[in-house]
Amino acid sequence: MNRKVNKYLVALVLFLITPTITIAQRKDTAVKKESAREKVADSLNKQKDIFDLFNKIFGAHISSKPDTLKLRPGKLYLALVPAVGYTLEGNWLANIAINTSFYTSNPNSTNLSTVTYGTQYDLNHQLTVPILSDIWLKNNTINLLGDWRYYIYPSYTYGLGGNTLLSNADLIDYSYIRFYQEVLGHFNSFFYFGGGYNYDNHFNIKELGNNPDFNSYNKGATQTISSGPVLHFMYDSRSNINNPIDAFYGSVTYRYSTSLLGSTQQWQSVLLEFKKYIKLWASSPNVLALWSWNVFTFAGNAPYFDMPSNGWDINNNSGRGYIQGRFRGQNMVYDEAEYRFGITRNGLLGGVVFANAESVTQYPSNKFEYIDPGYGIGMRLKMNKYSNVNLCFDYGFGLMGSRGLFVNLGEVF
């Protein structure tokens, strides 16, 4: 298969598969959303999760209260996974992942808030400590978004562009601190607008191999900092980000990294992200989920590790079928479709099939020339029916024999 294509064909193909949406009027959408919440609450007695399975096996009784009474402000809905596993990036690893979900106010008028935390250490000596938060205040008037991380992250880079080879792998050792914080305010229907601050600090950068793209672009830097304000415009009709049903998310984020706030290089970017969740049949839990994640940098050169790359979206899930950082460029367009279906009637087990396609610009031409597709299948295990959090096991395939297992607490998008 010849992957080299005309840039206009790339743009056309990716445009055609980008999810589109016609936004309904506020009244109709709000009624639909509240009705969906009521149906979720009514169905909880029929649902089963890992806690119910534990009760059945060991004869324990964690709680005798009716399930619908457990949906209330201030109660924490936990999903915890301590595990030993394997990833493409880190080899064998030990980790603990925690999803804490809660309502800050009435569940009928306030979205479910989430804070996810994970600590992971692997045989490649990677240590990752991310804390992600999406908090909704009373009646969804304010949305607080946070992404804080500390990494010690020896990992491979493969160069720039969409036709890099696994044989070009170059081990780079570095540490990383990220601090992203935003405050968005509601102004109409499901529309929000606000801003915040983004900080990326890659330090102790040491190249242990020899990749010409990395050498040419990084120019021997042992530390790079990107620091500056962001503006964020968002439409979000999801009531539960852990596992949305019949909802739409649209986001435009502008970032300005400036030397006035400590950036080693001045540059700007725009992130366009869209997610659409379509419940295909009213009587079925099955959902068609669509995701488009697109980053464009300009007005300067972003540092090497701040350029868009597969596996470096906020949840590190883009590009299933390829190892993280396999494709990197100054601009990136990414689209994915996933069909989510139930296996057991009680919701304990489910499955997915998915396909994705990505394109990054070549270096130094900064042109789109290649499309890199991926596809795969997966299983879902319900960890907490109140927060609707699943433990996800996916096996993905890419080009040139690329394949691997991908594990996530919470849906991939």
Secondary structure, DSSP 8 states (H G I E B T S, - for coil): ---B--HHHHHHHHHHHS-------HHHHHHHHHHHHHHHHHHGGG---HHHHHHHHH---S--S-GGGG--TT--EEEEEEEEEEETTTEEEEEEEEEEEE-SS-TTTS--EEEEEEEEEETT--EEEEEEEEEE-GGG-EEEEEEEEEEE--EEE--SBS---GGG-EEEEEEEEEEEEEEEEEEETTEEEEEEEEEEEEEEEEE-S--HHHHHHHTT-S-EEEEEEEEEEEEE--S-TTS--SEEEEEEEEEEE-GGGT-SS-EEEEEEEEEEEEE--TT---EEEEEEEEEEEESS---GGGS-BTT-STTS-SSTTS-TTSSB-SEEEEEEEEEEEESSTTSSEEEEEEEEEEEEB-TTT--B-B-EEEEEEEEEEEEETTTTEEEEEEEEE-STT-EEEEEEES---
